[in-house]
Amino acid sequence: NRGSSGEGIWIIKLKSGEYCKEYGAESCKDEDILDMMEANDNHAEEHTVAEFIEFCVNGRNDKSGTWTSKGAGKYLEGGKEAGGQLVDQRFCPRIVEGELRYNLVVDSLVGIIHKKPKEGGISAVGGTGSIYTYYGPEEAKFKTLTTNFLEKDLAKVMPALGLAEEPIPLWWTTDFILASPEGTPAEEEKWIVGEFNCSCVGISRCLAAYCKDDTPTASVNDISKEDMEEAMKYGNLMGEKAKGILDKAKA
């Protein structure tokens, strides 16, 4: 389940490590034990396959065992109309080196963030101790990826999602995870999109104003002058792009 801020996103391994030689050759048994880590806070749990499935479908009860997750499970509740879903997504092991978040206002790249998980973790969600490094849209070290994405792939995104008649979102992000073996030349690297996000996108430059357990009184006044200036650039560009979309719709 693609939960907000990583809730309900689990990285799962068989605790035994005894995998079949060919994909799909065997199925897990109800009693097999899963080694699990949740992306919202990088906490670990162990459960049987049967307990995990019960938690996904019906939440906390006697059959699902004891969970320390902040979530309630029930990921299919309400059906498709309510957003109930389960997604089986391949794990990209190089996520531990970080992922690249491309921030876009419609078709304009406004910034790149390298989000590196805290040591021992696999999630770079804000508030988990992850390290954020900010780059401009012209950053040379990501030139190949940026060029391929903006000039070759961007026009294919909405049609691929079955939304060819819809405009590109006003404020959205794309998260890339490096998939090539270590040592691959930059111009030959392959990157996998971990997710697109346009429904709950924060402005990372404003993270200093994010209230959490260790910063309960955080406010907009805690944002540095440099970060506030960058955030304002994003906001102003969003306004310009939004006006352009509305003007086009009126024409």
VOKE-462853 format. One record per residue (C-alpha): residue in three letters; x, y, z. Coordinates in steps of 0.05 Angstrom, whole numbers, padded with zeros to 5 digits, always signed. Layout:
BEGIN
ALAXYZ...
This chain:
BEGIN
ASN+00000+00000+00000ARG+00029+00067-00021GLY+00016+00103+00043SER+00031+00176+00057SER+00102+00188+00083GLY+00119+00114+00077GLU+00065+00086+00122GLY+00044+00018+00095ILE+00104+00010+00050TRP+00141-00052+00072ILE+00208-00080+00049ILE+00200-00155+00059LYS+00249-00214+00059LEU+00243-00287+00077LYS+00278-00293+00144SER+00307-00360+00124GLY+00336-00332+00060GLU+00317-00397+00026TYR+00292-00373-00041CYS+00275-00416-00101LYS+00325-00417-00158GLU+00274-00393-00209TYR+00223-00338-00198GLY+00154-00367-00188ALA+00177-00438-00178GLU+00150-00440-00107SER+00100-00404-00064CYS+00108-00381+00008LYS+00074-00422+00062ASP+00030-00390+00115GLU+00080-00407+00169ASP+00141-00378+00134ILE+00171-00320+00173LEU+00180-00252+00141ASP+00233-00202+00159MET+00200-00134+00148MET+00218-00060+00151GLU+00168-00004+00144ALA+00188+00058+00103ASN+00156+00111+00147ASP+00205+00102+00205ASN+00251+00044+00185HIS+00227+00001+00243ALA+00232-00075+00236GLU+00183-00130+00252GLU+00177-00205+00242HIS+00112-00239+00223THR+00088-00302+00189VAL+00060-00297+00119ALA-00009-00312+00146GLU-00004-00256+00198PHE+00019-00206+00146ILE-00038-00223+00098GLU-00088-00218+00155PHE-00060-00149+00175CYS-00064-00125+00103VAL-00136-00147+00095ASN-00168-00141+00164GLY-00119-00102+00207ARG-00102-00116+00279ASN-00136-00177+00309ASP-00118-00244+00342LYS-00100-00275+00274SER-00052-00219+00254GLY-00012-00221+00318THR+00021-00161+00353TRP+00045-00103+00310THR+00088-00043+00329SER+00072-00006+00264LYS+00038+00061+00271GLY-00010+00039+00216ALA-00075+00001+00223GLY-00068-00045+00162LYS-00133-00058+00125TYR-00100-00035+00060LEU-00157-00059+00016GLU-00212-00026+00057GLY-00262+00012+00016GLY-00241-00020-00049LYS-00211+00014-00109GLU-00257+00074-00103ALA-00228+00090-00034GLY-00156+00078-00056GLY-00152+00008-00028GLN-00094-00028-00061LEU-00033-00072-00054VAL+00027-00063-00100ASP+00082-00116-00106GLN+00142-00075-00127ARG+00213-00100-00139PHE+00263-00078-00087CYS+00321-00037-00113PRO+00380-00051-00066ARG+00418+00012-00085ILE+00365+00052-00050VAL+00412+00051+00010GLU+00456+00099-00029GLY+00397+00146-00036GLU+00346+00165-00088LEU+00339+00226-00131ARG+00275+00267-00126TYR+00261+00311-00186ASN+00216+00369-00168LEU+00176+00395-00227VAL+00126+00450-00239VAL+00088+00423-00299ASP+00144+00409-00349SER+00198+00452-00316LEU+00249+00419-00271VAL+00262+00466-00212GLY+00308+00424-00169ILE+00338+00357-00153ILE+00344+00327-00083HIS+00389+00269-00065LYS+00355+00235-00007LYS+00400+00186+00030PRO+00370+00140+00084LYS+00398+00140+00154GLU+00452+00088+00164GLY+00419+00019+00169GLY+00353+00044+00140ILE+00322+00038+00071SER+00274+00097+00072ALA+00292+00170+00060VAL+00224+00197+00083GLY+00230+00263+00120GLY+00235+00256+00196THR+00272+00189+00194GLY+00343+00217+00200SER+00355+00216+00125ILE+00404+00266+00094TYR+00380+00313+00040THR+00428+00346-00009TYR+00399+00398-00057TYR+00421+00410-00129GLY+00398+00457-00183PRO+00362+00432-00246GLU+00426+00439-00286GLU+00469+00395-00242ALA+00523+00364-00286LYS+00530+00298-00249PHE+00457+00280-00266LYS+00458+00308-00337THR+00446+00242-00372LEU+00386+00225-00329THR+00358+00295-00333THR+00364+00299-00409ASN+00333+00230-00420PHE+00276+00245-00373LEU+00258+00314-00397GLU+00271+00305-00472LYS+00254+00232-00484ASP+00209+00205-00429LEU+00167+00263-00402ALA+00119+00265-00461LYS+00105+00190-00451VAL+00086+00193-00377MET+00013+00215-00380PRO-00005+00169-00440ALA+00029+00110-00404LEU-00016+00123-00344GLY-00078+00124-00388LEU-00084+00200-00379ALA-00064+00224-00447GLU-00118+00279-00447GLU-00099+00305-00379PRO-00046+00359-00368ILE+00018+00345-00331PRO+00007+00361-00257LEU+00022+00431-00233TRP+00069+00410-00176TRP+00095+00339-00176THR+00156+00296-00164THR+00190+00235-00193ASP+00235+00191-00150PHE+00292+00155-00185ILE+00332+00096-00157LEU+00397+00074-00190ALA+00390+00004-00218SER+00456-00006-00255PRO+00514-00046-00225GLU+00566-00006-00187GLY+00620+00021-00234THR+00573+00033-00292PRO+00593+00096-00330ALA+00545+00154-00316GLU+00524+00159-00389GLU+00503+00086-00388GLU+00467+00085-00321LYS+00396+00059-00316TRP+00348+00090-00266ILE+00281+00062-00242VAL+00223+00106-00223GLY+00203+00087-00152GLU+00142+00132-00153PHE+00107+00193-00182ASN+00074+00238-00132CYS+00024+00294-00145SER-00027+00286-00089CYS+00013+00301-00027VAL+00076+00337-00048GLY+00114+00378+00003ILE+00167+00430-00010SER+00230+00401+00020ARG+00261+00470+00028CYS+00208+00481+00081LEU+00224+00419+00123ALA+00250+00463+00179ALA+00178+00483+00192TYR+00156+00410+00200CYS+00131+00395+00270LYS+00151+00327+00296ASP+00168+00295+00363ASP+00236+00330+00369THR+00212+00397+00339PRO+00142+00407+00367THR+00144+00483+00360ALA+00173+00488+00290SER+00145+00543+00247VAL+00156+00580+00182ASN+00204+00626+00220ASP+00252+00567+00225ILE+00263+00564+00150SER+00329+00594+00129LYS+00331+00655+00084GLU+00364+00615+00028ASP+00311+00560+00032MET+00254+00609+00035GLU+00279+00644-00027GLU+00282+00578-00065ALA+00212+00559-00040MET+00185+00626-00063LYS+00215+00614-00132TYR+00176+00548-00135GLY+00112+00582-00113ASN+00118+00639-00162LEU+00131+00591-00220MET+00071+00550-00199GLY+00028+00612-00203GLU+00054+00629-00272LYS+00043+00559-00298ALA-00027+00555-00267LYS-00046+00621-00300GLY-00021+00594-00367ILE-00063+00531-00360LEU-00125+00572-00343ASP-00113+00621-00400LYS-00106+00563-00448ALA-00171+00532-00423LYS-00207+00599-00435ALA-00182+00605-00506
